[in-house]
Amino acid sequence: MNRRQFLGNSAAGVASLALLTETAAAVSAAPTTLAAASVPPLAGSTPITTLNGRSLPYTLRNGVKEFRLVAEPVKQAFAPGFVVNCWGYNGSAPGPTIEAVEGDRVRILVTNKLPEHTTVHWHGLLLPNGMDGVGGLTQPQIPSGKTCVYEFTVKKSGTFMYHPHADEMLQMAMGMMGLFIVHPKNPSERHVDRDYAFLLASYKVDPGSLTPNPSEMLDFNVWSFNNRVFPAIAPLVAKTGERVRIRVGNLTMTNHPIHLHGVTFKVTGTDGGWVPPSAQWPEVTTDVPVGGMRVIEFVADAPGDWALHCHKSHHTMGAMGHGTPNLLGVKQSSVDKKIQKLFPDKHYMSMGESGMAEMQDMAAMGKSMPLPDNTIPMMTGEGPFGALEMGGMFTVLKVRDGLKAGDYRDPGWYRHPKGTVAYLID
C-alpha cells in the first residue's frame, strides 16, 4: 500500500499536504518491506518473515554469533502521514528480529542511546541469571551512552521476545520490544513453507500529538501489528497447499483473540516452548495473553483473501476514544446547521444517527473533512467490493494457486470463480 493509495482510500486523503511533506522523509526511512530475503540462520531452515520488519544481521567471531542492538529514540511510521515518536532498537519499533539456532552461542552488544538507563530482558529464554536483564536485580542498569554485553548459549528452539526491564512502564509503552526466534538444530524438524511473525502493541496518541502517553492504562486508541495499522500492514502470502506458521507476541496491556478466516489451525507453541502434537488443539481464534506468545500452524488449502484480525472489534478501529457518545437513533439534522454557523471555517458533520459506517462513507458521499494533524481515520481501507471499514489490528492472508516458493509479493485481490460470490436479491 503506497501513500497515494492509502490517502485515496480514506478520509485522510483531504489531510494537510504540508503535514505529508514534513513526514515524508520519516515514512520512507521506516522499514516497510518483509524480511523474506533474509538469510536463514541454518541452511535448509525457513527464514522468518517479520511482518513489516526485518531480521538482525550478525557477525561470526570465533564460533560466537555476535549481534548489535542500539536502544534509541525513533520516528515510527504507523501509516503514511501518521508518524509517532517512539523508543526502539536499530531505527525501528519494534526492533529487528533476532534469529538463532538451538545450541548457538550468542553475544549481544546493547548500546544505550536513550536519555535514561535501560536493560534488555530475554523473555522466555533459559540462560544464566546474570544475563536475564532485570535492572538492579540481575545486573546494573545500562547508563545512557554505555554498551552492555550479554552472552549465553541458546538451549531450546521456540518463539521468544526481548524488551526492557528498566523503567518498564515507560520504555515498553514507547515501543521498546522485539522478537527472538530460535530455529531447531535439525532444519527438517517442525518444517513449514512460510514462517510469519509479528508483535501486538497498543498506544495512546492523542490526535495532533507526536508522542504516546506512557501513563495510559485503559483508553488506548492505536492498535497495531508490528506498529502498523491497517491498511498499511503488509498481507501474508501463501501458495495453495503450503504449510504456514504464524507467531504472534503480545506486549500490550490486554489480551487479544486473534481470528483467522478460511482455515482451521492448531496452536503449536507458546513462549514456553512447543506444544506436543498430542496436546495441540484446533482453533479458528486463539487468545494471546498479556506477555505471551501463540504459534499457530495450518495448511493453506483454500485460495482467497482471508481476514486476519483481533476479534475485539474496537481493536480494528483507528483513533477511537472510549468516550464517544451513543447517538444511534438521535435526530441531529437541526443541530448540524446551528453548529456549522458557529464554526463557519470548519468542516462539521454529525455522525452516528444510523450507525458508524458513515465514517468510512464520508469521502464517497462528498462530505469529507480533514483529520486533525498526525492521526488516522477510525475506519479506512478499500477492498475489491468497496469499503472495508477496518483499521488497527487487521490484515489479509492471501492464498493463491501457482505462487513460486519464496515469492512474498502482494498478488493483488483474489479473482473469484464465477458463481462463488454472495449476491443481492430483492
Steps between C-alpha positions, in 0.01 A plus 500: 500500500670820388422843638282607207284188524468531877392864486268440207324225690436687823384827643865584549508582129394853584754546780761770485751462217745695713486227764571234238798696372644535848463130577598358161863449598409317821249280317746393233773437756285264708518129410214415264598171339484140608817327608440215257845546348678462832756221513375206708723427802542139389503361148170332426297681767221739408594865568270706718284754321444776755190690393611846386836434663838335458750267666818620669829405332783353705877455482656161573796548739689189611186290480278756679216678317537867589200733467490874561191675636473876542227624735401844371216744427342434160232652281270210416257518206182318602344606169586757234441841654487359854847501659552452873794578729593158640792336673631188330805319372715552190272763351164334543237400754464208540869430459634249247437129550793303638529152343722228643527121496460263792844452655645830370725708720381860458650831607275807492654845542237749611590867463277746685424824313190577706489800736478260798638162606358173364551121492384215273308199631499189278139394553458120513863410438678273749836656591729583794335722759749781442394521134125531571498879466309616808654831602605513865427131555719306259720778360581870532299731276652594163565878527431728208796492262633163624503149348413177680599150386262205537640156415333161538432170326155459345370177653167436328316591182185707512345846484614763749523877545729771632406817685632724782477423869586859596241780530291231334166681493642793307750319279262227383219753460733690266551192280810321629452135408609242244482132405766239578442181300706183536492240222536125569850361448356254248354718220253228401349501849172694520543603135257749347499668160436853633575629847342835594546693826382826652439675833179658625536850645264777610546871569314811605589770245268798527404645157741777408773374732822315413584306816305218672378551855692234701277549806188375320368171638155449341399746228735410212412622152773347279500121459770353280670198345873573524418870540302518176128569473277374220516555206871575539560146633652262244291195403609145569547300178493124445474251216206261509607187686793657685541454873503838675606602849401831664668609824318774696641672810303728731666783692187713540304540823207276397440164336429466127284225345667464160259359240592360158237438234504217248698235690500296818839529665671330793676677786850351482704721731516765772786703646552200729585274206342267248169328577528119459286373208273307738420823687448733202146623462303619194383861487391778269562755779778489756523735795848649536550597867689800631872427489443178305559341160274277294628304200244365254543271199273396215493388139387778267260280305238757395591776248368844581550814709446397861476754782741481796411727790445552869140408585460786747318722251633832634854368441427509125424871517730799479518797739189389687434644845294319762309820577314510166129567573232260379297697243327205334146612417558862609374752240776756442408686181383817676807506724734467199401834355540684830846357566614573143407868553712511816804361315470632141870439429482137615354189343234348724290191442300316763525123498364199682126551446465185285830331582874563485562396139456865398860553607617281213242643260587868548736521203268314265207720606694816422488607864864443582664710765864525601631299791693658785875502440688171542217256552310236305134444410289276722404294194692471177618264226350402167447147372388369160134544599526837676580634844644252751416720802800376695819630658749407769557126552382368164670355194442232235635151433518471119502137384562443128555211262826499309715726720870421494677397817643808670275742310361741761374768264143621540303314229219757499136425575363149450311429178201292605386219272167571335204427723693496829428854629204583724247718315203723571138425417184708539 
